[in-house]
Amino acid sequence: MLIFKIFRRSEWDALRQQGETRGAPVDLADGYIHLSTAAQVTVTAERHFSGESDLVLVALEADTLGDALRWEPSRGGQLFPHLYRPMRLADVVWDKSLPLGVSGHIFPEGVV
């Protein structure tokens, strides 16, 4: 199952340069990397990245993250994937631009 992380371009560039990241400021504050399922990622984009352009959508394979991936209740009691270790560039299955359109972010075909 693919799960997703939305990065600002500067955060994605840093991950690519350093080979790993502990995430965005919110991830650092909470102590884990916030991820979303395909069913959750559009609301995540609306809520936390509204009006932001130059974003990158990164896909990870949940089954390869081992015990560091935990499913915990969050928004509305939904279980969200949280990564309790640095995200490595090697964890990334694919990355795609997440442009901002007239009515919100434009997700790659097949994600939502």
PyMOL commands that set and color helices and strands:
alter all, ss='L'
color gray80, all
select helices_A, chain A and resi 9-18+25-30+41-48+62-64+66-68+75-77+89-91
alter helices_A, ss='H'
color red, helices_A
select strands_A, chain A and resi 2-8+20-21+33-34+55-61+69-73+79-83+87-88+92-98+100-101+104-105
alter strands_A, ss='S'
color yellow, strands_A
deselect
rebuild
show_as cartoon
